[in-house]
Amino acid sequence: MKAALYRTVGAAADVIRLEEVERPEPGPGEVRVRLRLSGVNPTDWKARAGATPRPLEGFQIPHHDGAGEIDAVGEGVPAGRLGERVWIWLAAAGQRWGTAAQWTVVPAARATPLPPGASYELGACLGVPALTAHRCLFADGPVSERDVLVAGGAGAVGHFAIELARWSGARVAATVSGEAKAELARRAGAELVVNYRQPGAQAELQRFSSRFVRIVEVNLAANLHLDLGLAGPETVVVVYAADLEDPVLPVRGCMGANLVMRFVLLYGVPRPALEDAAAAVHRALVENALSALPVVRFPLERCAEAHEAVQSGATGKVVLEIP
């Protein structure tokens, strides 16, 4: 099968190659998926660049997310799943068979059914962003009829955080850096969208709500002052991304706000919680509550360029088309 892979970490153009490798076979409890699209996330280029070191056993096919059809099942998996359209999550976690290839094998639970009305484009957008958004929103309880702030509302995690929060009955505000991104956050369902770079951003958010129960945070170092100004005794600030600069916590300010902070990295989330999150995302899909981001497509052989696009901050979701 054709696969984009790397045998050592480094710059995308230096290490990613399109090669022919043997098609994997599913083991007990696994399914094999014929992929149609592969989603690219920041975690993928960071792993390839060596920012999150892990041993390489010969080669690594990158990417956790994708969409396609199950074409083989391992022992213990019902044969009725053959032909099922699925979205894939955490495909490359702990194994070499990521989704930047014509086939992958994953534990059956990581291939979640894609409802008939959901496109492969939407399926490939899910995975890491949607599961991260779910964990950020619901790890500390429900948000129904409460107020939520999503920082970076035009990003992939921000997009699904807005949609999942609205689906669960929350009121949602979002921050963005410009008008084009503001439009994306509005389309996702944010009731208020604020440019955090503009004067008066905090006051506008405070007029929207004095009781944000959740702040979904993409850049704590840049936004901590704003978050503290909006936080109260019920607020949980949930951080899912790390910038180059680590913030210095103003302890008295955090104490004054009675601040609670949670940090989220999917690889360490307990498996039952991940499976519950995937089931919730599936229910939201069935109810047409989720939508695809604008998709930027690259052919499989241009995987290195796709990584460079994500690394440079491309707006929307970057995907590989699988031949």
N, C-alpha and C positions, 0 to 999 in steps of 0.2 A: 504494500500500500504506500501511497505518497504521504509524507509527513514532513512538517517543518520541525527541526530539532536543533539542539545544541549539545556539544560534547564537553564544553568548558564555558565558564561564565565570562562575560565581557560585553563590549559594545555590540548592539544588535547586528549591525552590518558585518562585524568581524566574526561572529560566532554562529548565527542562525543560518542553516542550510536546508534546502529541500532535498530529501533523500527517499529512497525506496527501502522500507523495512518490512519485516514479516508482520502480517496482520495478527493481532492478539486474539486469543481464544478466552472465553469467559470461564472462570473457575467456579467452585461451589458458591452459591449466593450472589453471583455476578451476572450482569447482562453485557452484551456487546451492542454498541450503537453505531449505526451508519450515520455519520455526521453530515449535516447540510451547511451549518454555520458555526463558527467558533467565536466566542466573545473574548475581547481583550480587556484586561483590567490593570490598574497600576501595580497590583501585587505581582502580575505576570512579568512585567519588565523589571521590577525590582529583584525578583528571584533570578531572572536571566542575567542581570548585571552583577549579581553577587552580593546585593545588599542584605539578603536574608539567606545566609549560607546553608546549604544542605548537600550531602554527598551525592555525586553523580555516578550512577552505575552504567557506564557505557555511553548512554545518551539520555536526554530529557526532551520529551515532547511537551511544550508549554501549554498553558491555559486551562483554567478550571471550568469554564462555562461553555455551553454549546447547545445545539438542538438537532434532532434527527429522529431516526426510527430504530427500535430494537430489532436486530436481525438474528440474534442467537442468545440463548439463555443457558446458564450453568445449572448444575445439580441443585435442586431445591427451589428453583424459581419456576413459577407456573408457566407452562407453554403458552397459555393464553396471552401472555405479554408480547409474544412475537408480533411484529408489525406495528406496535404501539408507538405513537408519536410522543416524544419526551423532551424535557429540558434537563440539562445535566448541571450538577453543582459539585464543586471541589473534586473534579476529575483527577487533577494532578497532585492532590494531597497524598503524600506518602508513596507515590508510584510514578513510573515514567510515562504512563499513557494519558497525556493531556488531550485536549480537543483540537489541536492544530494538526489534524490528520484526518484521513478518510474514515477511520474507525477508532473507537476507544472502548475499553472495558472498565466498568465501575461497579461497586456494590449496588444491588438492585434498588436500594432505598435512595440512591443518589441519581436515579433516572426517574423523574417525576412526570406523570402524564401531562401532556399538553392538550387542553380542551380543544374541541373542533374549531371554535371560532378564533383561537389564538394562533398567530403566525409564527413561523420559525424565527423571524426577526425579533419578535417579542420574547420568544423562548431563549434566544441567545443573549438577550439583555438582562436576564434574571440572574440566577446563581449568586455570585458573591455580592452584588449590590443589593438585591432584594432581601437576601437572608441577613445581611448586615443591617439593613434598614429595620427589619422586623425585630432583631435583637435589641437595637438601640431604642426602639419604641416601647417594647413590651416586656423586657427583662425585669422591670421594676413595677409591673402591674398594668392594668388597663388605662387607656387614655380617653375612653368614650366620654363625650360631653366636657372634655377638658381642653386646655390650650397648649399647643405644641409650637415650638420654633425650630425650623430646619435651616441651619447655616449651609450655604452652598446649595441652594434649592434647584440649580440647573444641572448639578452633577448627577451621576448615576445613582449613588446612594441617596442623595437628596431627593431626586425624582421619585423614587419608590417610597421614601419616608413620607413625602407629602401624600402620595396616593394611598398608602396603607393607613396612615393616620386618618385621612378623610373617610376611608372605607370603614374604619372602626368607630366613626362618629365624633372625631376631634375637630376643633377649630384650628387652622394651621396658618401660621405666618412663616415667611421665608426671607432670607437675606441673599443677595446676589451682588455682582460687581458691575453690572451694566444692563442696558435696556434689552439687548437680545436675550440675555440669560433670564431677565425678568419675565419675558414673554413665555419662556419654557416653564418657569415655575408657576405662572398663572394657568397655563394649559394643564399642568399636573393637578391643579385644584387649590393652590394657596390662596387664601382669602385676602391676605395682605402680603405684598412683596416690597421690600425695602432695599435700596442700594446702601450697603453698610459703609461705603466710602463718603456718602453725602452727610453734611451737617444735619443734625436733628434726627438721625436714624434711631438712636435709643429712645428719644421722646416719642417718636411715631410708634415704635413697638410697645412702649409702655401705655400708650393710649389704646392700643389693641387689646392688651391684657396686663393685668397686674399679678397674674398667677399662672405663669408658664409651668406646667407640670413636667415637661420634658424639653430640653434643648439638645438637639442632635447636632454635634459639633465636628466640623471637618478640619478646623485649624485653631487649636486651643491657644497657641502662642499669639496669634494675631487677634483673636476675638475674646480673650479672657476678660478684659476690662468691660466689654459690652455684656458678656454673659453675667458677670457679677452685678452689673446694674439692673439686670432683668430677673435675677434669681431671688427666690424666697424659700421659706422652710420646706415647701413641698417640691421644689425643683430638683430634678436629677439632670446634670449635664453629662451627656454620653459622648465620649470621644472615640472616633473610629479611624482616624488617620493621624500620622505623625509627620510633621514638617521637619526641616533640618534643624530648626531652633527649638530647643526644649524651653517651655515657659518656666518662669519663676513664680511660684504661687505666693500671693500676698496673704499670709495666714490669717491676719486679723480680718481682712476683707472677706475671706472665705468663711470665717467663723461668724462674722456679722450677718452674712446671708444664710447661715445654717446650711451651707452648700454640701450637696452629695454629688460625687463624681463617679462615673463608671467608665472603664476602658474596654473596648471591644476589639478582639481579633478572632476571626471565625475559626482558625485552626485550633484554638483552645476552648471553644464552646463545647459543652457536653453533647454527645451524639443525640440523645433524646431531644434536647432543646433544638438542635438543628433540624431533626426530622419533624418536630412540631412546627417549626418555622416554615419548612417546605410545604407541609400540609396546609398551613394558613395561606401561603402564597397561592397554592393551587385553588383554594376556595375563592380567593380574590379574583383569580383568573376566570373561574367559572362564572362569577358574577360581573364580569367585564369591568372590574374596578382598576385594572392595571393597563398601562399603555407603553408602547415602545418609545424610546428616545429617538431623535433623529439618528439615522444609521449612516456611518461612513464605512464603505466597503473596500476591501482589498482582496485580491486573489491570494490563494494559499502561498504561492511562490514569492509574494511580496510581504511575507510575515515580518521581516525586519523593518520595513517601512511602517507597518501597522504599529509595531512597538514604539518606533520613533514618534509617531503621531500621538499615541497615548502619553508618552513621556513629555511631549511638548505641550500637553494640556488641550488636546482637541475637544471641541464642544460636541456633545452627543456620544453615541456608543460606537466604538470601532469594532468591526467584525471581519472575519476572514470567510470568504466563499470557498467551500470545499468542493473540489471537482468530483 
